[in-house]
Amino acid sequence: MSTQNITRILIVGGGTVGVGTAARLQSQLNGRHARITLVNPLPHMAYRPLLPEVAAGLIDPNDLVVPLRKVLRKCEVVVGTVTRLEHATRRAWVGTPDGEVTELDYDIVVMTAGSSVREQPVTGGAGQRRSCKTLTEATYLRDHVLSRIAEAAATTDAGERRRLLTFVLVGGGYEGMECLTELDDLVRFAVGRHPGIVPGEVTWAVVEESERILRDAGSKHAVRTLERLAGRGVRVYLNTTAEATGDGHLTLSDGTEVAAGTVIWNAPSAANPMLLDTDLPLDARGRLRCTSTLQVAGESGAFGAGDIAVVPDLTRVDDDPSAVCRATALHAHAQAKVLADNVESAIAGTALRQYHQPNADAGANPGLYRSFAEVRGGGVEGGKARLLHWAYHVARIPGLSRKTRIFSGRLPGQRFRRHLVERSIGGGSATVHEMPAPSGDAGRAKAS
Ligand SMILES: Cc1cc2nc3c(=O)[nH]c(=O)nc-3n(C[C@H](O)[C@H](O)[C@H](O)COP(=O)(O)OP(=O)(O)OC[C@H]3O[C@@H](n4cnc5c(N)ncnc54)[C@H](O)[C@@H]3O)c2cc1C
């Protein structure tokens, strides 16, 4: 396949699928006739489904950091971003943090660079929109929310106090709803520590462009979640878009003006723009076209999975021939195993297996004790679902000590322990210094 019979495997992206695939490949191949190189913009992975818990102060951000070189000891980890890939010549171009571009030749490429955030035609105020897609953003969001409450407690201006205690979530997908409910818990907890503020002063609103929230979940859960939000006094604007943000104000498409101290931007995911600089086949929405064996459609020596790819969902194709796997961590984990096995089979020249994973639908975790988890044919709610969500995701974070630290924070007696120290925020004008942009940050402002 290549010089000296060594197969050069290039893994693009060190997230859930990339790390899972590399870890399995390094133990299965154990250095036999293969060299694995993984390229990721950061030297670590932060497990994304638990970011809302970081934003809520329930998990210390340090506990979620997985150093890639430590868990992928038999792989070469390159810190950088693949900016261009030419599969015809088996070559990738990698931009490194020092501004250099290096070329990497490979025999097999594994595309796992995740998705990006869809840009909205919103004018102004980019720096005032918060997000929860990366560890830095989640940590900053927590500090920002805590600083808003502290500022509200200190001001004597009633209008300013109302604005500081108004929180708006734009985008009612399940990631956003997880953030909202976890942050609502944080706000209630923090407000309880400021005797001058009563919980009734806090306002939450959700702005969703479609006719329902939680579009990826079953309608029953969407309706139940709506009822629970209403019970908590959260205003939900459906079929509405945010037209403009700026100067602490949000203008909605129905003309409503909201003065909000915090706007959490949870725009839907979009195809990773790096795919446009490759010669790989894309679907109409710009996502990587893959087959049920997780090979890139029509290409030999190229594989893909996770949020970057569109993979047929064989568990649903009988009912809907166009069904594809949803962008969830559950699929990401399951696909990583098949991906590693199929890369190994491709090297050995043996048959590849198909990806067929029942029960990999989205689960979500909308706040303490108000979770739901969807399993095929039904769902569970409340504490059971919460436990499922928590146990499932913590079990999948690499490293026993990391798992133990996170779990021990949720033992009886520790349950309400929160990390409430706010850092480096003054008057809501702190600057966040981001490391090289991961997919979720494409094109967005990094500073507030
Ligand atoms: C806040 C939040 C909450 C979530 N909650 C849940 C949940 O409760 N349940 C659930 O099932 N799923 C949940 N998800 C979704 C889940 O996290 C994703 O589906 C999963 O992480 C996808 O894995 P991936 O490896 O495809 O992509 P990612 O984990 O996003 O990894 C992609 C990696 O590729 C890197 N990359 C991007 N571009 C390049 C490039 N050009 N070159 C090199 N590297 C690149 C990125 O920096 C990143 O490290 C949540 C996601 C978020 C953001």
Ligand as a Chemical Component Dictionary entry (heavy atoms), coordinates in Angstrom:
data_LIG
# 
_chem_comp.id                   LIG 
_chem_comp.type                 NON-POLYMER 
_chem_comp.pdbx_formal_charge   0 
_chem_comp.three_letter_code    LIG 
# 
loop_
_chem_comp_atom.comp_id 
_chem_comp_atom.atom_id 
_chem_comp_atom.alt_atom_id 
_chem_comp_atom.type_symbol 
_chem_comp_atom.charge 
_chem_comp_atom.model_Cartn_x 
_chem_comp_atom.model_Cartn_y 
_chem_comp_atom.model_Cartn_z 
_chem_comp_atom.pdbx_ordinal 
LIG C1  C1  C 0 -23.793 21.177 24.173 1  
LIG C2  C2  C 0 -23.952 19.822 23.529 2  
LIG C3  C3  C 0 -24.718 18.838 24.170 3  
LIG C4  C4  C 0 -24.899 17.576 23.573 4  
LIG N1  N1  N 0 -25.650 16.633 24.240 5  
LIG C5  C5  C 0 -25.802 15.400 23.696 6  
LIG C6  C6  C 0 -26.547 14.389 24.394 7  
LIG O1  O1  O 0 -27.073 14.611 25.490 8  
LIG N2  N2  N 0 -26.670 13.165 23.804 9  
LIG C7  C7  C 0 -26.091 12.886 22.585 10 
LIG O2  O2  O 0 -26.218 11.743 22.112 11 
LIG N3  N3  N 0 -25.389 13.829 21.898 12 
LIG C8  C8  C 0 -25.231 15.075 22.418 13 
LIG N4  N4  N 0 -24.512 16.033 21.737 14 
LIG C9  C9  C 0 -24.004 15.728 20.373 15 
LIG C10 C10 C 0 -22.671 14.984 20.415 16 
LIG O3  O3  O 0 -21.772 15.652 21.251 17 
LIG C11 C11 C 0 -22.117 14.878 18.974 18 
LIG O4  O4  O 0 -23.067 14.235 18.153 19 
LIG C12 C12 C 0 -20.798 14.095 18.946 20 
LIG O5  O5  O 0 -19.838 14.749 19.733 21 
LIG C13 C13 C 0 -20.287 13.976 17.491 22 
LIG O6  O6  O 0 -18.981 13.454 17.501 23 
LIG P1  P1  P 0 -17.964 13.777 16.310 24 
LIG O7  O7  O 0 -16.695 13.057 16.645 25 
LIG O8  O8  O 0 -18.612 13.498 15.012 26 
LIG O9  O9  O 0 -17.739 15.331 16.367 27 
LIG P2  P2  P 0 -17.048 16.179 17.512 28 
LIG O10 O10 O 0 -17.133 15.506 18.822 29 
LIG O11 O11 O 0 -17.620 17.544 17.365 30 
LIG O12 O12 O 0 -15.498 16.196 17.096 31 
LIG C14 C14 C 0 -15.045 16.798 15.916 32 
LIG C15 C15 C 0 -13.594 17.188 16.124 33 
LIG O13 O13 O 0 -13.017 17.543 14.868 34 
LIG C16 C16 C 0 -12.268 18.732 15.032 35 
LIG N5  N5  N 0 -12.174 19.419 13.725 36 
LIG C17 C17 C 0 -13.093 20.212 13.118 37 
LIG N6  N6  N 0 -12.626 20.653 11.938 38 
LIG C18 C18 C 0 -11.388 20.116 11.795 39 
LIG C19 C19 C 0 -10.403 20.212 10.780 40 
LIG N7  N7  N 0 -10.599 20.952 9.678  41 
LIG N8  N8  N 0 -9.232  19.552 10.949 42 
LIG C20 C20 C 0 -9.017  18.792 12.065 43 
LIG N9  N9  N 0 -9.930  18.672 13.054 44 
LIG C21 C21 C 0 -11.090 19.326 12.923 45 
LIG C22 C22 C 0 -13.070 19.506 16.068 46 
LIG O14 O14 O 0 -12.292 20.509 16.677 47 
LIG C23 C23 C 0 -13.447 18.387 17.038 48 
LIG O15 O15 O 0 -12.431 18.166 17.967 49 
LIG C24 C24 C 0 -24.297 17.298 22.306 50 
LIG C25 C25 C 0 -23.505 18.289 21.665 51 
LIG C26 C26 C 0 -23.326 19.531 22.266 52 
LIG C27 C27 C 0 -22.486 20.592 21.569 53 
# 
loop_
_chem_comp_bond.comp_id 
_chem_comp_bond.atom_id_1 
_chem_comp_bond.atom_id_2 
_chem_comp_bond.value_order 
_chem_comp_bond.pdbx_ordinal 
LIG C1  C2  SING 1  
LIG C2  C3  SING 2  
LIG C2  C26 DOUB 3  
LIG C3  C4  DOUB 4  
LIG C4  N1  SING 5  
LIG C4  C24 SING 6  
LIG N1  C5  DOUB 7  
LIG C5  C6  SING 8  
LIG C5  C8  SING 9  
LIG C6  O1  DOUB 10 
LIG C6  N2  SING 11 
LIG N2  C7  SING 12 
LIG C7  O2  DOUB 13 
LIG C7  N3  SING 14 
LIG N3  C8  DOUB 15 
LIG C8  N4  SING 16 
LIG N4  C9  SING 17 
LIG N4  C24 SING 18 
LIG C9  C10 SING 19 
LIG C10 O3  SING 20 
LIG C10 C11 SING 21 
LIG C11 O4  SING 22 
LIG C11 C12 SING 23 
LIG C12 O5  SING 24 
LIG C12 C13 SING 25 
LIG C13 O6  SING 26 
LIG O6  P1  SING 27 
LIG P1  O7  DOUB 28 
LIG P1  O8  SING 29 
LIG P1  O9  SING 30 
LIG O9  P2  SING 31 
LIG P2  O10 DOUB 32 
LIG P2  O11 SING 33 
LIG P2  O12 SING 34 
LIG O12 C14 SING 35 
LIG C14 C15 SING 36 
LIG C15 O13 SING 37 
LIG C15 C23 SING 38 
LIG O13 C16 SING 39 
LIG C16 N5  SING 40 
LIG C16 C22 SING 41 
LIG N5  C17 SING 42 
LIG N5  C21 SING 43 
LIG C17 N6  DOUB 44 
LIG N6  C18 SING 45 
LIG C18 C19 SING 46 
LIG C18 C21 DOUB 47 
LIG C19 N7  SING 48 
LIG C19 N8  DOUB 49 
LIG N8  C20 SING 50 
LIG C20 N9  DOUB 51 
LIG N9  C21 SING 52 
LIG C22 O14 SING 53 
LIG C22 C23 SING 54 
LIG C23 O15 SING 55 
LIG C24 C25 DOUB 56 
LIG C25 C26 SING 57 
LIG C26 C27 SING 58 
# 
